[in-house]
Amino acid sequence: MGGGTEESAFTQFMLREGDRALRYAYVLLKNRQDAEDVVQESFIRLWRHVSRRGVHTVTPALLFHTVTNLCRDRLRYRRRHPEDLTDQLELFHRASDAEIGRDAAVFQAVMQLEFPERQCVVLYYYLDHSVREVATALGVTPQVVKTRLYRARQHLKPLLGDVRSEQGGWS
């Protein structure tokens, strides 16, 4: 491997995308420690990828695809090994509006969505990915992303009636 140049480029990538990846994992898993573990494991896997294919092949879509898969694995594990997850509400206690970037009521409503819809909403609205980038990250077609976003908006409308009327609504 090229050594310092690739390490430097990868470090810059981690600094640029790390917080966004952590917020994404945090929203999906509803657990800070699990989110940190998933993001750390994602960067380890991407570093192995860099050693095989070069730093130029690492993209945000690849990072979010890796984070998504590790979050799914973690959620499957939780279903198979139920335990006392007392820190699931930690997100609401520690997160600020500035951290989340949206009003707390909206965020709480998004957290009630089913996992696939929540993934799309977080990637598309909170992390400003395009439909194509979301599709790549989740390993689905752009049409699936559009459908999930539509369904998410339909599920959010009754939950956010008051918020929508205050902010002028959405379509």
N, C-alpha and C positions, 0 to 999 in steps of 0.2 A: 504494500500500500504506500501511497505517497507521503505518509507521515503527517507532518505539521499542517500542511495545507488542508487536507481532508478533515483532520481533527478540528481545525479552526472553523471550517465551513459547517461541520456538523454541530459544533458548539453554538454557532450563530443561529442555526436552524432551531436548536433546542431552546435558546433564549427567546426567539421570535414566536415559536408555536407552543411552548410549554404551558404557559398560563391558560391558553385557549383549550388545550387538550385536557388540562386538569379540570377546568370548569365543565367541559363536556362530560367527562367521566363522572364528575361529582353529581351532576344532574341525573345521569342515568342510574347511578348506583345508590344515590342518596346516603352516602357514607364517605366521609373525608379520607379515612385511612385506606379504604379499598380503592378510592379514586387515585390517591397518591401511588399506591402499589401498582395499579394498572398502568399509569402513565410512565412510571419508572421502568416497568417491564417492557412497555412499548418502545421506549428509547433504547433499551438494551437490544431488543430484537432489530430495531432499525440500524443500530451500530454494526451488528453482525451482517446485516444486508449491505451496509456500506463497504465492509471489508471484502465482500464477494463481488459487488457490482459497481461500487464507486458512489461517491457522495452526490453526484449529479442525478442519480436515480431516486433520491429521497425527496418526496413531495408532501405537502400537507394532506393530500388525499390518502396517501399511503399511511401516514401517521394516524389519521382518523379511522381508516379502515382497520388498522391494527388495534387501536383503542376500542373500537366497537366490538371487535371479535373477543378481546380480552374481557370486556364488560359482560358480554353474553356468557362467556365461560364462568365468570364470577357469579352471575345471577343463577345460572344452572346449578352451580355448586351450592349456593344458598338454598335453592329449592330442595336439593337432595339432602342437605345437612342443615336442617333448621336449627336455629339457636336464638338466644336472646339478642336482638339487634337494637339495643336501647339507644344507640347513637344515630338512628335513622333520622331523627328530628334535628340532629346537630346542624344540618344545613340551614334551617330556618333561624336557629339561634345565633349562628356565627356569620351568616351572610348579610352583607349590607346591600342597599340598593345600588350603590356605586359598583360593588363587586359583581353583582348579577347583571347590572345594566338595564334592568326593567323594574317596573313597579312590583312590589311584593305580592299583591293580589294576582297579578298576571302570572308571576312565577309560580305561585302556589297552585293555580289552575293548571298550568302546564305540567306540573308534577303529578297531577291526577290522570293524565293521559296514559293510554296503553304504551308499552315500551317502544314499539316501532314508530308510532306517531310522535312520541316524545323525542326520539332520536332525530327525526326529520325536522321538527320544530326547532330544536336546539341548534342543529347544524345550519339550518337555513336562516332563521330569524336572529338567534343570539350570536352566532359566529359568522354570519354573513357569507356563507358559502352559496354558490350557485346551485341550481337544481342538478346540473351535471356533476358538480363536485360532490354533492350529497349522495347521488346515485353511486358514484365511484367509491366513496368512503364506506357505504353500506353494502356494496355488492349487489345492487338492484338496478333496474332500468329507470331512466328519468320519469317515465310514466308512473311507475310505482311510487316514486317520491311525490309527484304531483297529486296522486290519489291520496296518499297518506297526509299530505299537507291540507288538502281539501277536507278530509274527514276530521283532522285535528281542529280545523277552524270551526267545523260544524259542532264538534263536541265542546269547544271552548265558548261558543256564543251564549248558551244558557248560563254557563258558569261566570261569565264576565259581563253580563248585561249592564250592571252599574258602571263598570270601568269603561266599557265601550261608549256609553252615553256621555260620560264626562270628557272623553278624549275625542269625541266626534265620530266614533264608530269606525268600522272597517268593512271591507266587502268579502 
